[in-house]
Amino acid sequence: MTKADFFPNFRRLARMLIIAAGIAVFAVSPVAASKQNTDWRIKIKSAAVVNNSRVTLGDIAEFYGDLPEQTKADLSRVELWNAPGKKRKPVRVNRNKLRVILQHYLGDLIRNCIIPSTLTMQTGGKVMSQEELQRAVVKVLTPYAEAMSGDYKFRDFKLPPHLFFKDSMDSLRVQIPRALEPGNNSFKMMVVSVDGRVLRQLAGTVFVDQWVPVPCPVRPINRKEVITPDLITWQSKNMAHMGSNIWDGKGGPWRVKVPVGTGQPILLSSIEPAPVIARGDKVTLMFRSKHLKLTVPVESLEDGGIGQTVTVRNLQSKRKVIATVVDGQTVQVK
C-alpha cells in the first residue's frame, strides 16, 4: 500500500473511530441504555441519487427516531463505495451485499438498520419514489373523480417502485387516455425534458370505487309486477362492481321481467316497459274509416304499449284481429 493509499484510508478509519466513540458515549448514557439505543432506525432507501464520486450513508439512508443531530451528521458522512459512472444506467445492490458493507462500517449499529431487498442508484439527476409517483397521479386524477357523481376512492395502484430522471430539470407528466370511470383505469406517465420533449413513457393503472345512490326494492318485486314509487328506496352502491347496467330510476312505467330481491340494485336487464294493455284485459276495438266509426268489445291476447300492435279477440264473434294500442282502454284497426 502506498502512502497515497494509506493516508486517505487512515483518515477515514480515524473518522469512523471518532463516530463510533460518539455513538458509544451516546449508548451508555442512562437514558440511551434503556431507551434511546432502540428508539431510532437507519432506513436504507430502495432508490437513491448520488451527486459525488463516493456513495455516503447519507445518500442512501434516512434517519428516524431519537438520534442526536451531530450523530446523524457524522453517520451521513460515512463513505461506503465508489459511485456509478454519471452516464451509466442505474445500478443495483442486493440486500446481502448491502448488509456486508454496512456491517463493515457500522458494526453493531447494523441491528438498527432497515435494509430493502434491493438498492438502485444513479449518479446525477433525480428519483421519484413510488409514494411520490402515486401522489402525482392522484393530483391529476382527482378533478376527473370529483366530476363524477357520488363518493370515490382510489386504490390498487400499479406503479413502478421508483422512477429515475437523467436530468434534475426533467419533469413527470400524467395523462389519462379516456374519461375516468368506476373500476380499473389505465394512465400514462411520461418523463418530459425542460424543452417539452417526451423522453420516456410508462404505463400505470388504478382502481376507482364510486358509490352512488341507486334504486332498490323495499320488498321483493315479482315477475310482471309494475314498479311504483312506493316500492323503491335509494341505497348507495359501488358502481365499480355494477357496470353500466343499473337502472337510473327514470322513465317508465316499468315492470319487472325477473324477480328482484329486497335491497338489490334494479338492473336495466331486469325491467321492461310496463304494458298499457295486459293480456286478458277487456278493451274497446275501434274501427274508423272516412265515413264510418264502429266499436266492439274485445279481449287482448297479448301485452302491449301505446303504438304497439296486439292480437285481440272479438267477444261476440270470437274472431281474432291485429290492432294498434291507442290507450289503456282502446285499440284500433283501420
LUMKE-540812 format. One record per residue: residue in one letter; x, z, y of N, C-alpha, C in turn. Coordinates in steps of 0.02 Angstrom, whole numbers, plus 32768, in hexadecimal, padded with zeros to 4 digits. Layout:
<pators>
aXZYXZYXZY ...
</pators>
This chain:
<pators>
m802B80007FC4800080008000802C8000803E t80217FD4806E80487FD080AB8030800580DC k8059801081108044803F8143800480278166 a80007FE6816E7FC47FCA818E7F867FDB8166 d7F8E7FDB81237F557FED80F97F4A803880F8 f7F82805D80F97F7E80A580EF7F5C80C88129 f7F7280B981677F5980DF81A07F0E80D781AC p7EF2809981A87EA9809581AF7E8580BC8179 n7E9D80B9813A7E7D80DE81057E8581298110 f7EC1813E81287ECD818481357E9E819E816B r7E97817581A07E6A818A81D67E22818F81BE r7E0E815E81937DCA816081787DC0819E814D l7DF381AF81247DEF81EA80FA7DEA82298123 a7E14822C81587E13826781847DCF826E81A4 r7DB2823681BA7D70823881DA7D3B825181A8 m7D40823B81697D11825181367D18829B8129 l7D5682B4812A7D6182FC811E7D4383258156 i7D49830D81947D2B833081CC7CDF833281C5 i7CC182F981B27C7882F681A87C6383258170 a7C89832381387C78834D80FF7C7D83978112 a7CB183A681397CB983EC814E7C7F8402817A g7C6883D681A67C3083E681D17BF183F181A9 i7BE683C781767BAB83CE814D7BAF840E8123 a7BED841D810D7BF6845A80E57BE48498810D v7BFA849A814D7BE984D281787B9E84D58182 f7B808499818C7B37849581957B1284AF8157 a7B2F84A0811C7B0D84B080DE7B1184FA80CC v7B47851C80E27B4E856280CD7B30859380FE s7B15857A81367AF485A881647AB785C58142 p7A9F860181567A68862181337A2A85F6812E v7A1885D4816579DB85AB816479E7856D8139 a7A24854E81427A328511811C7A32851D80D2 a7A4D855680BD7A53856380767A0E85678054 s79DC857E8079799A8587805B796A854E806A k7976852D80A2794484FB80B6796284B980CF q798F84BD810179A68480812379CA845180F4 n79EC846B80C17A128440809579E584158068 t79A484268065797583FE803C793F83DE8066 d793C83EF80A6790783D580D1791D839880FA w7949837080DF795C83328100796D82FE80CA r796782BF80DD7974828980AE7998824F80D2 i79BF822B80AA79DC81EC80C179B981B4809A k798F818E80BC796A8158809B798E811680A6 i79A480F7807079C780B7807479918080807B k799B805480AA796B801E80B6796E7FEB807D s79387FC7807579387F90804479527F4F8063 a79527F4C80A6796D7F1280C9798C7F29810B a79C67F0E811B79E97F2481587A117EEC8175 v7A1C7EF081B77A467EC181DC7A847EE681F4 v7ABE7EC681EB7AFE7EE282007B1B7EB78238 n7B367ED7826A7B507EB182A47B9B7EB782AC n7BBD7EDB827F7C067EE182827C257ECB8241 s7C677ECC823E7C8B7EB482037C867EE481C8 r7C767F2381D67C6F7F5581A17C287F7081A1 v7C0E7F7B81657BCC7F99815D7BD47FE58162 t7BAD8004818E7BAE804D81947B6F806B8176 l7B7180AB81697B3580CD814E7AFB80C88180 g7B0A80C981C17AD580C381F37AB3808081F3 d7AD7804C81DB7AB9800981D87A83800581A2 i7A8D802B816C7A61802181327A35805E8124 a7A398092814D7A1680D0813E79EC80E98178 e79B8810F81677990813481987993817E8184 f799881A981B6799F81F081AA795E821581BA y7949823F818C790B82648195791782AE818A g78F282D781AF78F3831F81A37920834581D2 d792F838281BD795283B381E7799D83AB81E0 l79B8837681FE79FF836881FC7A1983668244 p7A4E838B82557A68838D829A7A7A834782B2 e7A6E833A82F27A7B82F8830F7AC482E48307 q7AF2831383107B388302830A7B4982ED82C2 t7B2A831082927B3582FD824C7B1A82B7823E k7AE082A882597AC3826582527AF38231826E a7B0D824082AA7B3B821082CB7B7A820782A1 d7B96823D82867BD28238825E7BC58211821E l7B8D821F81FD7B7C81FB81C07B7081B181CE s7B5081A282077B41815C82187B808132821F r7BB8815282327BF6812D823E7C1F812381FE v7C08813F81C77C2E813781887C2D80EE8173 e7C6A80D1816B7C71808B81557C6D80868109 l7C4B805280F17C3E804C80A97C628010808A w7C557FD380A47C757F9780887C747F6080BD n7C947F2980AE7C977EF180DD7C527ED080E3 a7C407EBE811F7C007E9C812B7C037E548110 p7BCA7E3880FC7BCA7DF280E67BD97DC38120 g7BF27D8881107C017D5881447BC57D47816F k7BD17D3981AF7B997D3081DD7B6D7CF481CC k7B8B7CC081AF7B637C85819F7B4B7C848156 r7B5A7CB981327B447CBC80ED7AFA7CD080E8 k7ADD7CC080AF7A997CD780A27A9A7D238097 p7A607D44809F7A5E7D8C80927A777D9B804B v7A9D7DD280457AB87DE580047A957E257FEC r7A957E2E7FAB7A737E677F8D7AA37E967F6A v7A937ED67F6D7AB87F0A7F487A857F327F21 n7A8E7F377EDF7A5D7F5A7EB77A667FA67EBA r7A367FCA7EA07A3680137EA47A7480337E85 n7A89801A7E4C7AC380377E2A7B0280337E55 k7B0E7FF97E737B497FF17E9D7B43801D7EDB l7B0780207EF77AFC804A7F327B0C80937F22 r7AF480AA7EE97AFF80F07ED77B4980FF7ECE v7B6E80D27EAF7BB680DD7EA67BDA80E27EE9 i7BC980B37F177BEB80B37F587BD880F27F80 l7B9881027F817B83813D7FA77B9E817D7F89 q7BA281807F477BBF81BA7F267C0881C37F3B h7C2B818C7F417C72818E7F547C7B81AA7F9B y7C5081957FCA7C5881AA800F7C3381EA8021 l7BFC81F87FFF7BD2823180127BD8826C7FE2 g7BF282617FA77BF982997F787BB582B67F65 d7BB082F97F6A7B72831B7F557B3683087F81 l7B4482ED7FBB7B0C82DA7FE77AE282A17FCA i7AFC82827F957AD6824C7F747A9382667F5C r7A8E82A87F4F7A4F82C57F377A1882C07F6C n7A2D82B97FAC79FC82B47FE279EC826C7FF4 c7A06823D7FCE79FC81F67FDD79C181D97FB6 i799A81B17FD8796481897FB8797D81417FB6 i798881287F7A79AA80E77F72797880B47F56 p7970807B7F77794180477F5E795F80237F22 s79367FFB7F02794F7FD57EC879817FA07EDE t79787F867F1B79A67F537F3579AB7F5A7F81 l79E87F527F9A79F47F4D7FE27A0A7F067FF1 t79E67EE4801E79F87EA180337A117EA4807B m7A4B7E8480887A6B7E8980C97A7B7E4380E5 q7A7A7E4081277A8D7E04814B7AB57E188188 t7AE87DF081987B0F7DFD81D57AF17DD5820E g7ADE7DF982437AC07DD9827E7A767DCB8274 g7A567DB682AA7A0E7DA882A879E67DE882A8 k79AE7DE8828379837E22827F795A7E1F823F v79387E55822F790F7E5881F278CE7E7D8202 m78987E6681E478587E8881E878477EA481A3 s78347EE381A078207F02816177DA7EEA814F q77C67EFA811277827EE880FC774D7F0A8127 e775A7F48813B772B7F6D816677257F4A81AA e775C7F3381C5775A7F10820677377ECD81FF l77427EAA81C8771F7E6B81BC76D47E7681B8 q76C07EAB819576797EBA818E76597EC981D2 r767C7EEF81FB76607EFE823E76597EBF8267 a76897E90826176847E51828676497E27826E v763E7E26822D76057E00821175C37E1F8226 v75BE7E61822375807E84823775707E768280 k75A37E7582AA75987E6882F175787E2482FD v758C7DF282D575717DAF82DD752B7DAA82BF l75207DCB828574E07DC3826274A87DEE827F t74B97E2482A274867E5282BB74517E3082E7 p74637E068318742E7DE5834073FE7DBC8315 y74177D9B82E173EC7D7582B573BC7DA3828F a73D77DDC827873AD7E0C825373787E2B8280 e738A7E3982BF735A7E5882EC73237E2782FF a732F7DE682F872FB7DB5830672C87DB182CD m72DB7DCC829372AC7DCF825B727B7E088266 s72417E04824972107E3B824F72237E738220 g720A7EAF822E72157EE88203725A7F07820A d726C7F3181DB72AD7F5381DA72DC7F2D81AB y731E7F3481B8734E7F10818F738A7F3C8180 k73B17F26814D73EF7F48813B741E7F15811B f745F7F18812F74927EEE811074B37F1680D8 r74C07EF5809F74E37F16806975047EE3803B d752D7EFC800E754E7ED27FDB75757E997FFB f75A07EAA802B75CB7E77804975FE7E5F8016 k760A7E1E801676417E027FEF76737DE48021 l76AB7E08802A76DD7DF7805B77227DFE803C p77547DDA805777987DE5803F77AF7E2C8050 p77DC7E49802877F37E8D803678177E948079 h78327E5C809378527E5B80D4785B7E1280E8 l786B7E07812878767DC3814178B17DC58171 f78E57D9E816079207D9A818B791A7D6081BC f79347D6B81F879387D39822C79827D2C823B k79967CED823B79DC7CDC824879F17CEF828F d79C37CE782BE79D17CF6830479A27D2D831B s79BC7D5C834179937D938359795D7D7C838A m79647D3F83A579317D2383D278FA7CFF83AE d79027CF3836D78CC7CD4834678907D038344 s78557CE7833A78187D10833977EC7CFD82FE l77BA7D2682F2778A7D1B82BB77487D0282D7 r772E7CCD82B876EC7CB482CB76BF7CB6828D v76847CD2829476547CD7825D761A7CA8826A q76077C81823975D27C4E824275A27C528207 i75627C568216752F7C5481E275117C0E81E1 p75117BEC81A674FD7BA681A474B27B9A81AC r74897BCD81A174407BC581A774237C0781BF a73E27C0781CB73C17C4481E373C77C7C81B0 l73D17CB981C973D57CF3819D73927CFE817A e73937D10813B73567D1C8116735F7D5580E5 p73297D7380CE732F7DAA809E73527D92805E g737B7DBE804273A07DAC800573E87D9B8014 n74057D717FEA744C7D607FF074577D2A8024 n74887D35805174987D05808674E37CF88085 s74F57CB98090753C7CA78094754F7C9B80DD f758F7CA280EB75A87C95812F75F17C7F812A k760C7C64816076517C4D816476787C7A8193 m76B67C87818076E57CA981AD771E7C7881BB m772D7C6D81FA77607C3C820D77967C5E8238 v77D47C508226780C7C66825078177C2F8284 v78127C4282C478147C1182FA784F7C208327 s78757BEC833878AE7BF3836478977BFC83AC v78C57C0E83D878B47C1B841D789B7BDB8440 d78AE7BA0842678967B62844378587B478420 g78397B6F83F577FA7B5D83D777FD7B398395 r78387B2E837A783E7B0B833A782D7B3B8300 v78087B2182D077F87B48829478337B428264 l78557B7A825778917B7A822E78827B8881E5 r784B7BAC81D8783C7BC0819477F37BD3818F q77D47BC68155778F7BD7814A77877C00810A l775C7C32810D774D7C5A80D277017C6380CE a76E87C6E809276A07C79808876937CC28079 g76587CD8808C76427D1D807E75F77D1E8073 t75DE7D53805675967D5B804C75817DA2805E v75417DA9806D75247DEB807B74DC7DEA8064 f74C57E23804B747F7E29803574597E4C806D v741F7E2F808073F67E4A80B673B47E63809A d73A87EA580A273667EC18092733B7EBE80D0 q72FC7EAA80C872CD7EA78100728A7EC580EA w72787EFD810A72397F1E80FA72037F0A812B v71CC7EEE811171967ED4813A71547EED811D p71237F01814870E17F13812E70BD7ED68110 v70A47EDD80D470817EA680B3703F7EC18097 p700C7E95808F6FCA7EAC80766FCD7EBD802C c6FB17EF8801C6FAE7F0F7FD66F687F2C7FCA p6F4D7F267F8E6F0B7F417F7F6F0A7F8E7F7E v6ED37FAB7F966ECA7FF47F926EB080087F4E r6E987FD67F286E817FDF7EE36E8C7F9D7EBF p6E8B7F9C7E7D6E947F5D7E596E5F7F297E6E i6E747EEC7E796E467EB67E896E437E877E4D n6E077E7B7E366DFD7E537DF96DFA7E097E08 r6E027DE27DD46E007D997DD96DBC7D837DF6 k6DC17D537E246D897D357E476D677D647E79 e6D857D9E7E856D697DCC7EB76D827DB67EFC v6D547DB57F2C6D657DA17F706D8A7DDA7F93 i6DC07DC87FB76DE77DFA7FDB6DC57E09801E t6DB47E4680286D957E5B80676DC27E8F8089 p6DBD7E9780CB6DEB7EC580EF6DED7F0C80D3 d6DB57F2580B96DB47F6980A06DDC7F72805F l6DEF7F3A803F6E167F3D80016E627F3D800E i6E767F35804D6EBD7F29805E6EDA7F638086 t6F187F7580756F417FA1809F6F867F7F80A6 w6FAA7F9280DB6FEB7F7380E770237FA380D5 q70507F8D80A970877FB7809270C97F92809D s70FE7FB980AE713F7F9B80BB71617F8A8078 k71747F4A807271957F32803571D57F0C8048 n72067F0D801A72457EEB8025723D7EA08015 m72407E77804972357E308040726E7E0E801A a72A77E30801472DF7E147FEF72CD7E0A7FA5 h729C7E307F8E72877E2B7F4872437E097F40 m72287DEF7F7871E57DD27F7671E57D867F7C g72197D6A7F98721A7D227FA371EA7D0E7FDA s71D57CD07FD971A87CB6800C71607CB07FF4 n71517CD37FBD71107CCB7F9D70DF7D037FB1 i70EE7D297FE670C37D607FFB708D7D47802A w70507D5B801D70187D4B804A70207D73808A d70157D5380C3701E7D7481036FDF7D95811D g6FA97D9380F56F6B7DB3810A6F3F7D888136 k6F547D4A81426F2F7D1F81706F067CEC814A g6ED87CCA816F6EB07C9581536E777CB08128 g6E5D7C8580FF6E277C9980D36DE47C7C80E7 p6DB07C9380C76DB07CCA80956DD47CB78055 w6DF07CEB80336E167CE27FF66DF67D0A7FBD r6E047CF37F806DF37D1A7F466E2F7D1B7F17 v6E2F7D4A7EE96E687D557EBD6E627D287E7F k6E9A7D067E6F6E9C7CDD7E336EB17D047DF5 v6EDF7D347E006EF57D617DCA6EF07DA87DE4 p6EE37DD97DBA6EDB7E1E7DD16F197E377DF5 v6F0E7E5F7E2A6F447E7D7E516F3A7EC87E51 g6F6F7EEE7E3D6F6A7F367E386F707F5A7E7A t6F5E7F997E7A6F627FC27EB76FAA7FC57ED0 g6FB37FB77F116FF47FBC7F3170227F817F24 q700E7F517EFB70387F177EEF70307EE37F27 p70677EC47F3D70617E907F7070357E577F57 i700B7E3C7F826FE07E047F6F70077DC47F7B l70117D9E7F4670387D607F4A700A7D257F59 l70267CF27F7A70007CB57F866FEB7C957F45 s70147C9C7F1270037C7F7ED16FCC7CA67EAD s6FBA7CE17EC86F867D0A7EA86F417D007EC7 i6F3D7CD97EFD6EFD7CD07F1F6EEC7C877F28 e6EAE7C7A7F366E967C377F446E5C7C3C7F76 p6E4D7C067F986E157C097FC76DD57C1F7FA4 a6DB27C4F7FC26D727C667FA56D3E7C2E7FAD p6D1A7C1D7F796CE97BE87F7F6CAE7BFD7FAA v6C957BCC7FD06C587BD97FF76C1C7BDC7FC8 i6C1F7BB27F956BEB7BB27F626C0D7BBF7F1E a6BF17BEF7EF96C0E7C007EB86BE37BE37E80 r6C017BDB7E466BDD7BC27E0C6BA17BEF7DFD g6B677BD07DF56B2A7BF57DE76AFF7C037E24 d6B1B7BF67E606AF47C017E9D6ABB7BCE7EA2 k6A827BE77EBA6A487BBB7EC76A4C7BA67F10 v6A517B647F1B6A587B4A7F5F6A277B107F69 t6A277AF67FA569FB7ABE7FB66A237A7D7FB8 l6A0C7A4B7F916A297A097F936A0479E07FC7 m6A2A79C47FF56A0A799D802A6A2079558024 f69ED7929802669FB78E1802769E678C7806B r6A1378A5808C6A05788D80CF6A18784380D3 s69E8781B80EC69F777D480FA69DF77C68141 k69E17786815369CF777581986986778581A6 h695C777E817569147788818168F577BF8157 l691F77E2812F690078118100692C784E80F8 k690C788880F0692F78C780E2690878ED80AD l692B78FC8074690B7920803E6934795D802C t691379938016693779CE7FFF691979E57FBD v694379F97F8E692D7A137F4E69597A4E7F3A p693C7A7D7F1569657AB57EFE69917AA17EC3 v69D17AB67EC66A007AA67E916A2A7AE37E80 e6A4C7ADE7E466A7B7B137E336AC27AF67E32 s6AF07B197E526B367B017E536B567B107E10 l6B777ADE7DF36B9A7AE77DB46BE57AF37DBD e6BFB7AF67DFD6C427B007E0C6C497B297E4B d6C857B457E546C967B657E936CAC7B2E7EC4 g6C9E7B397F046CB37B087F356CB57B237F7B g6CE57B097FA36CEA7B1B7FE96CCB7AE58014 i6CC67AF380556CA87AC280836CD07A818081 g6CAB7A4980786CCB7A0880766CDF79F28030 q6CDE7A2180006CEF7A107FBB6CB279F67F96 t6CBD79D07F616C8579B77F396C7C79E37EFC v6C3D79EE7EEB6C2C7A177EB06BF479F47E89 t6BF17A057E4A6BBA79EC7E216B807A1D7E24 v6B447A027E336B097A2D7E366AD47A107E06 r6AA47A3C7DF36A6F7A277DC56A2B7A357DE4 n6A027A017DE569BE7A067DFF69977A377DD4 l697A7A6B7DF569577A9F7DCF69157A857DB0 q68FC7A4E7DCB68BD7A337DB068CA79FD7D7C s68F379CC7D8D68FE79947D5F6939799F7D30 k696279D27D3E699F79E17D1869D479AB7D1F r69CA797E7D4C69FA79487D566A3779637D7D k6A73794C7D6A6AB079627D8C6AC7792D7DBD v6ADD79437DF86AF979177E2B6B3679387E4A i6B5E790F7E6A6B99792A7E8E6B88792B7ED8 a6B9279657EF76B80796E7F3D6BBA798D7F63 t6BB979887FA56BEB79A57FD06BD179E57FEE v6BFB7A197FEE6BE77A5A80086BE57A578054 v6BAA7A6A80706BA27A6C80B96BAD7AB380D2 d6B8D7AE380B26B967B2A80C26B847B538085 g6B7B7B94808D6B6E7BC080546B2A7BB78035 q6AFE7B9280546ABB7B8980396AA97B3F802D t6AD57B1180426AC17ACA80436AF87A9D8027 v6AE27A6D7FFD6B0E7A367FE96AEB79F67FFB q6B1179BF7FFD6AF3798180166B0B79457FF0 v6ADD79167FE66AEF78D47FCC6AD478A17FFD k6AF578677FFC6ADF7832802A6AC577F88003 
</pators>
